[in-house]
Structures are given as C-alpha cells and as structure tokens.
C-alpha cells in the first residue's frame, strides 16, 4: 500500500500503471437522529479519479453527493459516520484516520473549495491572513516568504492589486473575488485532489466560467485531480472527464461524460438531462397574443442613491422596456448590473430618481403613500431564497393568508377557501397547511411563496432569481408551474435572473443590463440568435453545456 505522500503517478510493485488519486470502494455513510438511531444516506458508492482527471458527482439535493465529498475529506457533521467501505488516497485507506491525522493532509494533499464563500471566510481576518494560514500550518516558510507566496497566489487566481486586496476583509470583496480567495487557499500547496462542492453554483455565468477556467488551468499545470460536486449537468458536460450520477445515496450510473450524457442508461439520468435548461432542447414558446396592452411600461428609468459627501451612485441608468399583458420579460445581467434595483422600483419599494413606471395603468410616481400601498395588491414579489422569505414561526396556512389580513377585512371562511384553492393551484397537498417552512423541501417552500404572492390576485409577478437556488429537477417543475399559472390566470411576469439558459426557456422578451445600463433588448429569439452587444455575446457564450461542443 502506497503512502499518501507518494507521487500517485508512480506505481507500487504489482499495482496498475497509475494509482488513482482517489478511489472509493463501497463507501457507506449514515447520520444519527436525535434518538441516536443511524439512517444510511450513502450506500456502497464506488468511484475513482486518476491524476489530472475531473470527475463530476451529480444529483439532486439529498442525493448524497455532498455527504460523499465530506466523508472523503473527513468533514462529516458530528452525527455522521462512515459505516463501511474504503477511502483510498493514493492507495492508502484513510477512512479510519483520526481528525488529527486527517488535518495533516487537508490543504496539503486534499483541498476543499466550498459552495458559499461568504460563510467560509472569517469576517474578522483579512483575506491575505486566511490564505497565509494554510502555509503556516503545513510549511516551515518564514513569515516574509509566506506573505510573498500569498501575493503570488492571489495574482495567480486573477485578483487585481493583490497587495491591496490581501489587506481587505471578506465583506469588501465581490462574490467572485471571495471564491477566488478560497481557490488561492486551496491551491497554496498544490494538492493532489481538489474537491469543489457546488463551488460555482451561486455565481454569475461569466464569473462561473472564469472560475472553472482557472481550475482547469491549475489541473493542466500540476496534474491535480478534481472532484466536482454539482447539480448542474451543463458544468459536468463542459468540464468533467467522467460522471457519477447519485440518487438517494446510490449510484445510478457512471462512466465517461460523453457516454452518460448522450446515451444515459437510467430513467433518472434521462430526467435530469431533460430538466437541465442549459443542455436540454429548447421548446419554442407560443407567440404572445398580438395587440395586447402593455401591463408594464418603463420609460427612461434612472435610479440613484446617496453615497455621502454630496456624491450620488447611479445604479440604473436610462432603462426602458414594455411587457404586454400575459407575457414574460426577463432582465438579465451579472451582480451589480442594476437588475434587482429595477425590480424594487417596479414593486414600488423605491421612487425613481427620474423616468416613469406604469403598471396596470398606475403611474407610480404620482401615487401617495395610501395609494402606493393599495397598488402593491397588483404587483407581488417572489424572492430567490424561499426559506429566508417565509416566517419560520408561522404555519403554511398563516403564511399564505397573511396578505389578505394586511389588505382589508376578509372572513375566515373566505381566507380558508382562498388558501386551499391556491395550495391546489401550486400542486401541494392540504396536509402541509399545518406544517412550518422547515418541514418542507426547497421546491415546496418556493411553491408556498408563489401561492402567497398570488393570494391577492395580482396582475404582475416579479420573480427575483426565483429558481436560481433550486436543483435542476425542482427548477424545471417550478418553471412549468409558472407557465401553467400564467396561462390560467393571464399573469404578467418580470423575471430577474443571471441564468440565460432559464431565460431562453421561459421568457418572451429580454433586457440585458451591464453596470446599470440596458445594453440590449428585444425578443428572446432576436437577442439569442443575433446578439448585437459584446457583453450579450459574452453572457451567451458563458452558458454551461456547450463548451466541449465548440472545441
């Protein structure tokens, strides 16, 4: 058996020519409940990754993919345990190692890039100090050399002005920069295995592409093996050499990426592929009915904010678009492009600095406080994260009926009928009415959020990244639900998103925003098939799922 410090490309006598950097043999993992009864969540998973290879572990939430990755690096929750099987790192089984022994290889031989850079970085330490910590723990480099290495790493991962950035704190950096800091820490010691656990799922598509390109470059330069944990089959299609599909903690199928994604052998994988907006065939949407009046009319919208010292920041700069009744208009762009600021202005949460917004014939700038409150019955918001937007102390009944209580006297009998009717509309069972948000899945919570938004019978729904936090299968179900509700209730949608693959699937028209300005607008087919602005072309090219097809 080889030692973990041995070069994995050098075979021991009697072993294959190349020893896998990572090999799992029948790995099983369970979690204990509050009664200390263990429930198995990973069942005899086997896989292997050779030096320089990328393996994607794909599946929905609850499939066991993150648990599998956490078991590899010895970071299971306190109630988790490895029940059986082997975790071979360069041929050495580390499944039974103590935490102290595992600490000697974390960062040095195995590195983790987690999903949420904000919660993964210490808010009271500079980012430079956090990258330096890896070097301090695993090397004998003197402090000046450690600091020099930190700057080299920050520059390597594409962070501008590394000396200045090293002295900053996490809250001073964008999401993409924070993720680059985590990558700098992960590659500091050139580990043999990088585990990227949904490491780009929260990023804009262009930032995501740059991060994935960076990991690709590092793999090519150092021979590092990569385990991608992802629910995004587009990312797997672009970046992975092989794929393992998990469901309920069991391997459904595995093999070379091209084989699995072009000729899947299981219904589950076929469904995942059908639900993935970036690689599934685009079904043309029915053309909007001609001659319909514009439910939403935005003309020359400018939104500025006071930044102090008599200075103003222009977040939205001269934006105009129209949304005919019963159609969907998407507003797309990276973080900081002004799309959410535009959404908040549409919802009446802030008065425009100049320009006009008219919704269902109501000109927002002319409404007093009382009229503005009544106006909000016509426009409702559905947010990105259904868990944080639902009151955890309230039952589902109370959550859905609350807007009725806020906007006038409605009898208990009418409230009960409205809640039950909406629950049926969003395809949820009545048994959920007495439950709380924590007892529901992410998809169920988003359906509740949609039901709550519809209880006042609005004409317009503003959906602010409303499906970006969901797995592809649940995302597909919510998008289908939104289309069904639009047909049945003649709803008008304004869809805020950074995901152009979703736009292509659900929207009729689109505005592309960059740095507060609308750089392009038109029908989805016009903008996608013949983009006029270089920024639009960059966004479209960054949609995952097409990279290998273009190579």
DOFI-582669 format. One line per field, with one value per residue (C-alpha): x, y, z; residue in three letters. Coordinates in Angstrom, 2 decimals, decimal comma. Layout:
BEGIN
X	[X;...]
Y	[Y;...]
Z	[Z;...]
kolpa	[Ala;...]
//
This chain:
BEGIN
X	[0,00;1,39;1,81;-0,32;2,83;3,89;3,54;0,31;1,67;4,37;3,01;4,00;5,04;2,06;-0,23;-1,67;0,50;-1,30;-2,67;-5,90;-5,50;-8,87;-10,72;-13,90;-14,78;-18,32;-18,42;-21,44;-22,31;-25,09;-26,41;-27,82;-31,17;-31,98;-32,70;-29,19;-30,63;-28,48;-30,05;-27,90;-27,70;-24,83;-24,98;-21,85;-20,60;-17,55;-15,59;-12,02;-10,19;-6,76;-4,17;-5,27;-8,80;-12,08;-14,98;-18,42;-20,66;-24,17;-27,65;-30,41;-30,38;-30,46;-28,76;-25,73;-23,19;-22,04;-22,03;-19,77;-17,38;-17,39;-16,57;-13,54;-12,04;-13,18;-15,60;-18,87;-21,25;-20,93;-23,79;-22,32;-20,15;-18,58;-20,32;-18,17;-16,02;-12,69;-11,44;-8,15;-5,90;-3,00;-3,69;-3,77;-7,09;-7,80;-11,38;-10,43;-7,99;-8,39;-9,19;-5,66;-4,16;-6,57;-5,55;-2,07;-3,36;-6,17;-4,86;-1,61;-2,94;-6,70;-8,24;-11,87;-13,49;-16,88;-20,11;-20,62;-17,54;-19,21;-19,78;-16,48;-14,26;-13,58;-15,06;-12,55;-9,38;-8,00;-8,22;-4,43;-4,14;-6,59;-4,62;-1,39;-2,87;-2,56;1,14;1,70;0,12;1,80;5,17;8,20;8,39;9,37;6,74;8,19;8,24;4,71;3,46;5,23;3,64;0,18;0,55;1,70;-1,35;-3,81;-2,30;-2,42;-6,16;-6,75;-7,29;-6,16;-3,96;-3,14;-1,22;-4,19;-6,73;-4,67;-5,24;-9,01;-11,79;-14,29;-17,14;-15,06;-14,86;-17,41;-18,72;-16,43;-13,37;-14,21;-14,43;-11,02;-9,58;-10,84;-9,24;-5,96;-6,02;-6,96;-4,06;-1,44;0,31;-0,54;-2,75;-3,20;-7,00;-9,35;-12,96;-15,19;-18,54;-21,04;-18,20;-19,69;-23,44;-24,08;-22,00;-22,99;-22,35;-19,39;-17,74;-18,53;-16,77;-13,67;-13,50;-13,92;-11,28;-8,91;-9,45;-8,92;-5,62;-4,38;-5,31;-3,46;-0,35;0,00;-1,85;-4,29;-7,36;-10,72;-13,95;-16,81;-19,89;-22,69;-26,35;-25,56;-25,25;-24,12;-21,00;-20,45;-20,83;-18,28;-15,65;-15,73;-13,98;-16,38;-19,68;-21,22;-24,98;-26,36;-29,95;-30,92;-27,29;-26,94;-25,02;-27,49;-24,85;-21,31;-18,90;-17,26;-19,14;-19,98;-21,36;-23,50;-24,90;-25,57;-26,69;-27,97;-28,95;-31,42;-34,71;-33,39;-30,42;-32,66;-34,96;-32,02;-30,92;-34,44;-34,72;-31,33;-32,09;-28,54;-28,31;-31,91;-33,50;-35,31;-39,05;-40,28;-42,77;-46,12;-46,04;-47,65;-51,12;-50,84;-52,28;-52,37;-51,89;-48,67;-49,23;-45,76;-44,31;-40,89;-39,55;-36,09;-35,81;-32,94;-32,29;-29,62;-28,55;-26,82;-23,36;-22,46;-20,24;-22,68;-21,99;-24,58;-24,32;-26,38;-27,49;-29,93;-29,22;-31,93;-33,71;-36,86;-38,95;-42,57;-44,26;-47,54;-50,24;-49,80;-46,16;-42,78;-39,97;-36,56;-33,95;-30,51;-27,00;-24,25;-24,33;-24,23;-25,82;-28,88;-31,45;-32,62;-32,72;-35,01;-37,21;-37,55;-38,56;-41,22;-42,58;-42,85;-40,23;-38,29;-39,26;-37,36;-34,92;-36,38;-38,27;-41,62;-43,04;-46,61;-48,16;-51,73;-52,38;-50,99;-48,16;-46,06;-44,55;-47,99;-49,13;-49,29;-48,45;-52,01;-52,43;-48,99;-49,98;-53,12;-51,07;-48,98;-52,02;-51,43;-47,70;-46,13;-42,53;-41,21;-37,67;-34,66;-34,49;-37,87;-36,52;-35,48;-38,55;-41,01;-41,54;-40,24;-42,64;-45,78;-47,73;-48,17;-51,82;-50,80;-48,04;-50,38;-53,31;-51,28;-51,52;-55,32;-55,19;-52,92;-55,14;-58,58;-61,25;-61,69;-63,82;-62,16;-64,29;-63,10;-59,49;-59,65;-61,16;-58,53;-55,65;-56,95;-57,61;-54,07;-52,47;-54,28;-53,12;-49,45;-49,86;-49,28;-51,27;-53,54;-51,62;-48,93;-51,25;-50,39;-46,66;-43,84;-41,32;-38,52;-40,63;-40,84;-38,38;-36,90;-39,29;-42,30;-41,24;-40,97;-44,47;-45,74;-44,01;-45,75;-49,12;-48,65;-47,80;-50,97;-53,42;-54,21;-54,84;-52,10;-51,70;-47,89;-45,38;-41,77;-39,60;-36,19;-33,83;-36,81;-35,37;-31,61;-31,30;-33,08;-31,82;-32,46;-35,34;-37,13;-36,28;-37,91;-41,04;-41,32;-40,82;-43,55;-45,82;-45,19;-46,09;-49,26;-50,31;-49,58;-51,87;-54,67;-54,58;-53,27;-50,37;-47,59;-44,07;-40,89;-38,18;-34,90;-32,06;-28,39;-29,14;-29,62;-30,45;-33,58;-34,39;-34,33;-36,83;-39,39;-39,21;-40,75;-38,64;-35,41;-33,35;-29,61;-28,10;-24,49;-23,29;-26,79;-27,35;-29,56;-27,14;-29,62;-33,35;-35,71;-37,43;-35,53;-35,00;-33,66;-31,22;-30,04;-29,77;-28,22;-26,72;-25,55;-23,55;-20,26;-21,48;-24,55;-22,33;-20,11;-23,12;-24,44;-21,03;-20,73;-23,89;-22,60;-23,18;-21,84;-18,11;-16,94;-19,24;-17,40;-13,92]
Y	[0,00;3,38;6,26;9,36;11,39;9,21;10,60;8,98;8,54;6,19;2,68;0,28;-3,25;-5,31;-2,26;-0,71;1,72;4,67;4,63;6,64;9,82;8,96;5,68;4,92;1,27;0,56;3,68;3,85;6,77;7,31;10,08;9,68;11,24;12,77;9,26;8,20;5,87;5,87;6,23;5,37;8,14;6,86;3,25;1,45;4,17;3,31;5,61;6,50;9,59;9,43;12,23;15,19;13,85;15,60;13,56;15,12;13,79;14,86;14,57;16,48;17,78;14,78;12,53;12,09;13,86;16,44;13,80;11,64;14,56;15,42;11,81;11,91;14,90;13,82;16,72;14,90;16,55;15,44;12,96;11,41;8,34;6,11;2,74;0,78;0,76;2,34;5,84;5,36;8,38;7,33;3,75;4,41;3,87;6,99;6,05;5,22;8,06;10,33;14,03;14,93;12,68;13,96;17,54;16,70;16,10;18,68;21,55;19,71;16,69;17,29;20,75;21,80;24,70;25,14;26,50;29,68;31,90;34,38;31,89;30,10;33,15;34,55;38,08;39,34;38,25;39,77;37,52;37,53;36,19;33,41;32,27;32,51;30,25;27,21;27,92;28,50;25,17;23,00;24,59;25,97;29,05;32,22;34,96;37,19;34,26;33,25;36,77;36,80;33,45;34,79;37,67;35,24;33,06;35,96;37,14;33,58;33,34;36,63;39,05;42,55;44,61;41,57;43,60;45,86;43,03;40,91;43,56;43,66;41,75;39,39;41,92;44,26;41,73;40,60;37,04;36,09;37,55;35,75;32,46;33,19;33,71;30,26;28,80;30,54;28,89;25,54;25,52;27,02;23,67;22,22;19,42;16,18;16,38;19,38;18,87;21,62;21,33;23,38;25,90;27,98;27,42;30,83;32,80;34,68;32,72;34,82;34,67;30,95;30,41;32,29;30,25;26,96;28,02;28,75;25,31;23,77;25,64;24,52;20,92;21,01;22,60;20,47;17,23;17,83;15,60;17,33;16,06;18,36;18,07;19,72;19,60;21,44;18,97;21,79;22,25;18,48;18,33;21,12;20,21;16,56;13,54;11,19;11,41;9,55;10,03;9,68;9,34;8,56;7,87;5,16;5,22;5,18;5,07;6,19;6,39;8,81;12,12;11,91;8,40;9,14;12,42;11,31;7,76;7,57;4,11;5,08;6,98;9,17;10,43;10,97;13,08;15,12;15,83;16,78;19,19;20,88;24,17;24,66;21,36;20,28;21,12;24,46;24,09;27,28;29,22;30,09;33,61;36,20;37,28;40,23;43,61;43,22;46,30;46,77;45,82;47,14;50,27;51,58;54,76;56,25;54,90;56,37;55,26;56,98;56,53;58,93;57,63;60,53;63,61;65,00;62,09;60,00;56,48;55,77;52,13;52,22;54,50;55,26;51,90;51,45;48,37;47,20;43,96;43,05;41,50;37,76;37,68;37,30;39,85;38,82;41,23;39,63;40,63;39,99;41,02;44,80;45,26;47,02;44,30;43,90;47,70;47,83;45,12;47,02;50,16;48,17;46,86;50,40;49,92;52,98;56,06;56,55;59,45;60,22;58,49;56,74;53,34;52,45;49,16;48,22;51,88;53,15;55,69;55,02;58,48;60,01;57,73;58,90;56,52;55,20;54,66;53,04;50,53;49,61;49,45;46,64;44,37;44,45;43,62;40,90;39,75;36,18;36,07;33,85;32,03;30,67;29,65;33,16;34,80;32,64;33,29;30,12;30,64;30,60;27,67;27,39;28,46;31,63;32,41;32,21;34,06;36,87;39,29;39,01;40,12;43,03;44,41;44,54;42,53;39,07;36,49;33,40;31,24;33,16;33,02;29,25;28,82;31,08;29,25;25,80;26,90;28,28;25,23;23,17;25,55;25,17;21,36;20,97;18,65;20,12;18,10;20,82;23,55;22,90;22,48;25,05;26,02;23,92;20,79;21,41;20,83;23,75;23,20;23,02;26,23;28,05;26,83;28,25;31,58;31,64;30,82;33,67;36,06;35,05;35,29;38,96;38,11;40,38;41,11;41,18;38,86;40,00;36,90;37,87;34,92;32,76;29,46;30,01;28,31;25,14;21,87;21,42;18,98;21,17;24,25;22,62;21,85;25,45;26,87;24,55;25,67;29,35;28,78;26,92;29,72;32,34;30,59;30,04;33,45;35,64;36,78;39,10;38,21;40,23;37,62;38,76;36,30;35,82;32,48;32,90;29,21;29,78;32,97;31,03;28,60;30,90;34,45;36,17;39,34;40,27;43,26;42,74;45,02;45,89;48,44;49,90;50,37;48,40;47,29;45,26;44,48;42,57;39,23;36,28;34,77;38,08;38,58;34,96;34,28;37,61;39,42;42,91;43,84;42,19;41,82;39,88;37,63;37,00;36,05;33,66;32,05;31,50;29,35;25,97;22,88;23,99;24,30;20,87;21,00;24,13;22,73]
Z	[0,00;-1,01;1,38;0,80;0,30;-2,63;-6,12;-7,33;-10,83;-9,54;-9,19;-6,45;-7,49;-8,58;-8,90;-12,09;-14,05;-12,47;-8,95;-8,62;-6,60;-5,07;-5,03;-3,10;-2,62;-1,39;0,78;3,11;5,39;7,92;10,18;13,67;14,56;17,95;19,28;18,16;15,58;12,43;8,98;5,99;3,38;1,19;0,05;-1,18;-3,52;-5,64;-7,93;-8,88;-10,16;-11,81;-11,72;-13,84;-14,25;-13,45;-12,11;-11,62;-8,86;-9,87;-8,40;-6,64;-3,07;-0,75;-3,29;-1,03;-3,22;-0,62;2,12;-0,05;-0,57;3,15;4,03;1,72;3,49;6,97;7,50;8,17;10,64;14,25;13,89;10,72;10,45;7,81;8,15;5,76;2,67;1,85;1,02;-0,77;-1,25;-3,49;-2,43;1,33;3,12;5,19;6,15;9,72;10,33;13,34;12,87;13,96;11,31;8,64;9,45;8,22;4,68;4,47;2,41;1,74;-0,20;-0,37;-0,67;-0,48;-2,33;-0,61;-2,08;-0,07;0,07;2,41;5,21;4,52;5,09;8,56;8,70;11,28;9,45;6,27;3,24;2,99;6,55;5,72;2,68;4,71;7,39;5,09;4,56;8,27;9,22;6,61;5,81;7,62;5,44;7,35;7,52;4,74;2,31;3,32;2,59;-0,76;-1,62;-0,65;-3,12;-5,82;-5,18;-5,26;-8,52;-9,87;-9,32;-11,11;-8,22;-9,27;-6,96;-4,79;-2,20;-1,53;-1,64;0,78;3,44;2,91;4,62;3,00;3,05;0,88;-1,97;-4,57;-4,58;-7,45;-5,71;-2,47;-4,34;-5,90;-2,41;-1,42;-4,55;-3,71;-0,28;-1,84;-4,33;-2,00;-1,51;-4,94;-3,54;-5,42;-5,13;-5,18;-4,10;-5,49;-3,67;-5,73;-5,85;-8,68;-8,30;-6,70;-9,22;-12,35;-15,55;-16,68;-13,23;-13,09;-16,41;-15,26;-12,03;-13,91;-16,46;-13,58;-12,02;-15,47;-15,90;-12,50;-13,21;-16,52;-14,96;-11,81;-12,60;-9,78;-9,79;-9,36;-7,82;-8,89;-6,72;-8,70;-9,64;-12,89;-15,75;-18,01;-15,87;-15,85;-19,64;-20,11;-17,56;-16,47;-17,97;-16,19;-14,34;-11,40;-11,03;-7,48;-6,30;-2,73;-1,89;-4,54;-7,82;-10,70;-13,40;-14,11;-17,00;-19,45;-19,57;-23,27;-22,89;-19,82;-21,13;-24,71;-24,01;-20,42;-19,23;-16,47;-16,43;-13,62;-15,64;-18,65;-16,47;-15,12;-18,68;-19,77;-16,82;-17,33;-19,15;-20,41;-22,30;-22,92;-26,29;-26,33;-26,90;-28,64;-26,53;-28,08;-29,51;-27,20;-28,28;-30,65;-29,88;-26,13;-23,98;-22,04;-18,40;-17,55;-19,18;-18,09;-19,72;-19,16;-15,60;-13,57;-10,00;-7,91;-4,31;-1,93;-1,03;1,28;0,88;-1,70;-4,04;-5,88;-7,29;-10,42;-10,12;-13,05;-15,97;-18,57;-18,82;-20,94;-21,79;-22,12;-21,07;-22,81;-20,67;-20,17;-21,33;-19,60;-19,74;-18,41;-17,02;-17,09;-16,08;-13,58;-9,94;-9,73;-13,16;-11,71;-12,35;-8,72;-8,25;-11,29;-9,77;-6,49;-8,36;-10,25;-6,94;-5,59;-2,87;-4,03;-6,04;-9,30;-9,41;-12,83;-15,59;-15,29;-14,35;-15,22;-14,12;-15,00;-15,76;-12,44;-12,76;-9,66;-9,31;-8,85;-6,02;-2,40;0,45;0,79;-2,96;-3,20;-0,52;-2,47;-5,67;-4,19;-4,45;-8,22;-8,05;-5,92;-5,46;-5,28;-3,89;-4,55;-1,24;-0,12;3,28;4,34;2,79;4,79;8,52;10,24;13,18;11,04;9,65;5,89;6,30;8,09;5,58;2,58;4,16;5,75;2,77;2,97;6,60;5,69;2,93;4,48;6,23;4,75;6,54;7,95;5,64;2,57;3,74;4,23;0,75;-0,85;0,85;-0,13;-3,72;-4,07;-2,50;-5,13;-7,89;-6,93;-6,63;-2,90;-0,59;2,09;4,68;4,54;5,85;9,50;8,90;9,17;6,44;7,97;7,37;3,62;0,80;-1,14;-4,03;-1,71;0,03;-3,30;-4,23;-0,93;-1,72;-5,12;-3,50;-1,03;-3,88;-5,73;-2,82;-3,58;-7,25;-8,64;-12,32;-12,21;-10,51;-10,17;-9,78;-8,40;-9,05;-8,02;-9,32;-9,06;-5,64;-6,79;-8,24;-11,95;-11,48;-8,93;-11,03;-14,06;-12,03;-10,76;-14,27;-15,59;-12,73;-13,54;-17,20;-16,20;-13,82;-16,46;-18,95;-16,43;-14,70;-17,54;-15,36;-16,48;-15,28;-14,88;-14,40;-12,81;-13,37;-14,24;-15,93;-19,68;-20,11;-17,99;-19,92;-23,18;-21,68;-20,03;-21,42;-24,44;-24,32;-22,55;-21,41;-20,95;-18,31;-17,56;-14,99;-14,70;-18,42;-20,76;-23,47;-25,49;-25,56;-27,83;-28,21;-26,76;-30,20;-31,59;-28,72;-28,52;-32,24;-33,21;-30,18;-31,07;-27,97;-26,97;-23,37;-24,53;-26,63;-23,59;-21,46;-24,10;-24,64;-20,88;-20,67;-19,45;-21,54;-24,92;-24,29;-25,47;-28,47;-29,61;-29,10]
kolpa	[Unk;Unk;Unk;Unk;Unk;Unk;Unk;Unk;Unk;Unk;Unk;Unk;Unk;Unk;Unk;Unk;Unk;Unk;Unk;Unk;Unk;Unk;Unk;Unk;Unk;Unk;Unk;Unk;Unk;Unk;Unk;Unk;Unk;Unk;Unk;Unk;Unk;Unk;Unk;Unk;Unk;Unk;Unk;Unk;Unk;Unk;Unk;Unk;Unk;Unk;Unk;Unk;Unk;Unk;Unk;Unk;Unk;Unk;Unk;Unk;Unk;Unk;Unk;Unk;Unk;Unk;Unk;Unk;Unk;Unk;Unk;Unk;Unk;Unk;Unk;Unk;Unk;Unk;Unk;Unk;Unk;Unk;Unk;Unk;Unk;Unk;Unk;Unk;Unk;Unk;Unk;Unk;Unk;Unk;Unk;Unk;Unk;Unk;Unk;Unk;Unk;Unk;Unk;Unk;Unk;Unk;Unk;Unk;Unk;Unk;Unk;Unk;Unk;Unk;Unk;Unk;Unk;Unk;Unk;Unk;Unk;Unk;Unk;Unk;Unk;Unk;Unk;Unk;Unk;Unk;Unk;Unk;Unk;Unk;Unk;Unk;Unk;Unk;Unk;Unk;Unk;Unk;Unk;Unk;Unk;Unk;Unk;Unk;Unk;Unk;Unk;Unk;Unk;Unk;Unk;Unk;Unk;Unk;Unk;Unk;Unk;Unk;Unk;Unk;Unk;Unk;Unk;Unk;Unk;Unk;Unk;Unk;Unk;Unk;Unk;Unk;Unk;Unk;Unk;Unk;Unk;Unk;Unk;Unk;Unk;Unk;Unk;Unk;Unk;Unk;Unk;Unk;Unk;Unk;Unk;Unk;Unk;Unk;Unk;Unk;Unk;Unk;Unk;Unk;Unk;Unk;Unk;Unk;Unk;Unk;Unk;Unk;Unk;Unk;Unk;Unk;Unk;Unk;Unk;Unk;Unk;Unk;Unk;Unk;Unk;Unk;Unk;Unk;Unk;Unk;Unk;Unk;Unk;Unk;Unk;Unk;Unk;Unk;Unk;Unk;Unk;Unk;Unk;Unk;Unk;Unk;Unk;Unk;Unk;Unk;Unk;Unk;Unk;Unk;Unk;Unk;Unk;Unk;Unk;Unk;Unk;Unk;Unk;Unk;Unk;Unk;Unk;Unk;Unk;Unk;Unk;Unk;Unk;Unk;Unk;Unk;Unk;Unk;Unk;Unk;Unk;Unk;Unk;Unk;Unk;Unk;Unk;Unk;Unk;Unk;Unk;Unk;Unk;Unk;Unk;Unk;Unk;Unk;Unk;Unk;Unk;Unk;Unk;Unk;Unk;Unk;Unk;Unk;Unk;Unk;Unk;Unk;Unk;Unk;Unk;Unk;Unk;Unk;Unk;Unk;Unk;Unk;Unk;Unk;Unk;Unk;Unk;Unk;Unk;Unk;Unk;Unk;Unk;Unk;Unk;Unk;Unk;Unk;Unk;Unk;Unk;Unk;Unk;Unk;Unk;Unk;Unk;Unk;Unk;Unk;Unk;Unk;Unk;Unk;Unk;Unk;Unk;Unk;Unk;Unk;Unk;Unk;Unk;Unk;Unk;Unk;Unk;Unk;Unk;Unk;Unk;Unk;Unk;Unk;Unk;Unk;Unk;Unk;Unk;Unk;Unk;Unk;Unk;Unk;Unk;Unk;Unk;Unk;Unk;Unk;Unk;Unk;Unk;Unk;Unk;Unk;Unk;Unk;Unk;Unk;Unk;Unk;Unk;Unk;Unk;Unk;Unk;Unk;Unk;Unk;Unk;Unk;Unk;Unk;Unk;Unk;Unk;Unk;Unk;Unk;Unk;Unk;Unk;Unk;Unk;Unk;Unk;Unk;Unk;Unk;Unk;Unk;Unk;Unk;Unk;Unk;Unk;Unk;Unk;Unk;Unk;Unk;Unk;Unk;Unk;Unk;Unk;Unk;Unk;Unk;Unk;Unk;Unk;Unk;Unk;Unk;Unk;Unk;Unk;Unk;Unk;Unk;Unk;Unk;Unk;Unk;Unk;Unk;Unk;Unk;Unk;Unk;Unk;Unk;Unk;Unk;Unk;Unk;Unk;Unk;Unk;Unk;Unk;Unk;Unk;Unk;Unk;Unk;Unk;Unk;Unk;Unk;Unk;Unk;Unk;Unk;Unk;Unk;Unk;Unk;Unk;Unk;Unk;Unk;Unk;Unk;Unk;Unk;Unk;Unk;Unk;Unk;Unk;Unk;Unk;Unk;Unk;Unk;Unk;Unk;Unk;Unk;Unk;Unk;Unk;Unk;Unk;Unk;Unk;Unk;Unk;Unk;Unk;Unk;Unk;Unk;Unk;Unk;Unk;Unk;Unk;Unk;Unk;Unk;Unk;Unk;Unk;Unk;Unk;Unk;Unk]
//
